[in-house]
Amino acid sequence: MQIAAPQLSAQLQRGLRSLYTLHGDEPLLVQEAADAIRAAAREQGYTERTVHTVAGAHFDWSEVLASGGSMSLFADKQLIEIRIPSGKPGKDGSQVLQQIAEAAQGNDGTLTLVLLPRLDAATQKGAWFAALESFGATVKLDPVDRKALPQWIAQRLQLQGQRVVAGEEGQRTLQFFADRVEGNLLAAHQEIQKLALLHPAGELSFAQVEAAVLNVARYDAFKLAEAVLGGQVQRVQRMLDGLQAEGEAPVLVHWALSEDIRTLHRIRTAMDAGRPLPMALRENRVWGVKEKLMERALPLLNMATLSRWLEDAHTVDGIVKGLKAPNWPADPWQALQQMAMKVSLACSLR
């Protein structure tokens, strides 16, 4: 059974299941969901807890089976946690997880919690994960999207009795907060808690938030590429500055940006040859957020523009590898900024 993350608390109040699986790459959300399950388990008398961390191909899965099949001298109920940081249980682990899942419904004395990273579609179709989902409850914990981050911050503030000023100033405050903590949800949570320590319950002004919230944002090159396609010019500049300050390799940033330019060029070529846009996107394996961004931009981008961008990408490729080019900055980050801004400004006008 799949449970949406926001519904986990309500499900736990209705009654504990014997098997839960959490999968996702956002540490804060995984931690909070696991803590909620542990707390509910303690209330129901699961006073003993055993943790197994699967590390390496030679992990002894017999220990997991043994702990599930034996009861403690000091507790009638036990919680068994199985942590698989790689998301790959291996052949033996797959069999053990299927056994655990199948036995879960008839085992009232043992609650099993399986913790996994984000799983790709193929892994989620595997027999072991299908068993966990069929006989227990699975919760997918996705990162908070940048667009949803201001609302997430507002909800967290509300939980501690605080809120921003109503209207435009409040929205500006939330956007400022989101800019400071983007890509670092655990730090965002800590900054929200800091506001509860610094200020009483009630309304928070922009000045109070600005003075308290540190710049703890973390960026990655692929999110930068999405911002470029979305025409988010100011965010693109902020992300480039952040990536440079974090010591990201210019080669990786260039690859992420140029790969999108190459994809746009291929799709535009297919469209000019009579291919419908949806078909061209599928053939180039463009899905999700990128699909929506490219659907918006492509009909208004001609081949001449995309060819120039392709030439720019080739030029900047040389610059980040130490070459010089006429009319381009010698510094790799300045060259990346010039290339990214050209694309982002064009997309922002669409």
Buried (B, 14 or more C-beta within 10 A) or exposed (E): EEBEBEEBEEBBEEEBBBBBBBBBBBEBBBBBBBEBBBEBBEEBEBBBBBEBEBEEEEBEBEEBBEBBEEBEEEBEBBBBBBBBEEBBBBEBBBBBBBBBBEBBEEBEBBBBBBBBBBBEEEBBEBEBBEBBBEBBBBBBBEBBEBEEBBEBBBEBBEEEEBBBBEEEEBBBBBEBBBBBBBBBBBBBBBBBEEBBEEBEEEEBBBEBBEEBBEBBBBBBBBBBBBBBBBBBBEBBBBBBEBBBEEEBEBEBBBBBBBBBBBBBBBBBBBBEEEBEBEEBBEEBEBEEBBBBBBBBBBEEBEEEBBEEBBEBBEBBBEBBEEEEBEEBBEEBBBBBBBBBBBBBEBBBEE
